[in-house]
Amino acid sequence: MTVKAATTYIIKTLFATALARQFNFCGHRGNHSFEALQLKDIVYDAVRTNRITKGASNDEVAGVIKNWLRTSGDRSGGRRVRAQNGVKRPCTESTDDSIVNEHDSDSLSL
C-alpha cells in the first residue's frame, strides 16, 4: 500500500463528498481549513501505523489530502453538473493558443 492509497482510504472514510466540498487544506475562498483541525494529526499518525507507510512525511500525506480535497467537487456527479451548467474550472497554467506568430500563421492554413 502506498502513502497515496493509505491516505486516500482514510480521508474517504472520514469525509462524505458534501462535507469535503466545504474544506480545502488552508481554508481559502471561504472554505474551512483542514490544516487547522486536530484531525490532521490523527490522519498523519494513522497513515504511519501501516508498516509500509511508516516513513511517510507530513508533506507527502498533506499533498495527498490537498489533492483529494481539491478534486472533491468532481465527485458524486459534480463534474457532470458543472458541465451541464457550462461552468469551467479556472486553469492553473496560462496557455493562450490564440496568439500565433506571423510566420507560424502561414504554416497553419489548411
N, C-alpha and C positions, 0 to 999 in steps of 0.2 A: 504494500500500500504506500502510495506517495504522500507527500505533505499536502498536495492539492486535493487528493482523494479523501484523506482523513479530515481535513479542514472543511471541505465541501459537505461531507456527510454530517458533521457536527452542526454546521450552520443550517443546513436544510432541516435538520431535526428540531432546531430551536426556533426558527423563524418561518412563519407562514408567508406566502408571497405578498399578501396585503400588508403585513407588518414590515417586511423587508423593503417595500417601496417607500416607506416613511423614514428610512435610515440611509445614511451614507457614512463613510468612515470618519470624516472630520466634522460633519454637521453643517455643511454649507448648503446654501439655497433653501433655507427653511426646513431642512430635514433634521432629524435627530442624529446625534453623534454616537456611533458605535464605540468609538475610541474612549468616550467618557464613561462608558458602562463598566461595572465590575465584571460583567460577563466576558469582556475581552480577555482578562487574565485567566478566567476559567477555561475559555476555548484554547488559549495558548497552552495551558497545562494539560488539557485533555488530549491535544494533538501529541504532546510529548510522552503520554503514557504508553503509546504504541512503541514497541521496541525498534521498529524500523524507522520511525519518525522522531525518535527521542532527541536527535541532534538538530531539529528544526529551529531556526532562529525566529525571533519575533517578526523581523522584516518579511521573511518567507510567508509566515502564516498571515500577517497583515495584508500582504499582496493578494493572497487568495481571497481573503474576506472582502477587500476593496473591489476586486473584480466581480465577485458574486453579488455584492450589493449593487454595484453599478449596472449589472445586467438584469436585475430583478424586475425592471419594467417590461422586459420582453417575455416574461413567464406568464403562464396561465392566460394566454390569449392577448397579452398586452401588445405584442408586435402586430398582430392581426388588426386590433382596434386602431392602433396608430396608423397603419397602412390605409385602412378604410377612411379615416378622418383626414388623411393627407398630411399628417404631422411628421416631420422629419427630425431626427436627432441631429444636433449640431456635430459637424466633423471636428475631430481634434487636430487634423492635419490641414494645412492650407494648400489646396490644389485648385488651380484655375486653368482649366483646359481651354477656355475661350481666348486666351492670349496666345496668338500664333505669330511667330516671326515672319516678316515679309517674305523671306526666302523660302521658309517652310510651307507657306500657303500655296505656292505653285506646285509643290510636290504632293499636296493633299487633294488636289482636284481629281474627281473620279470621272 
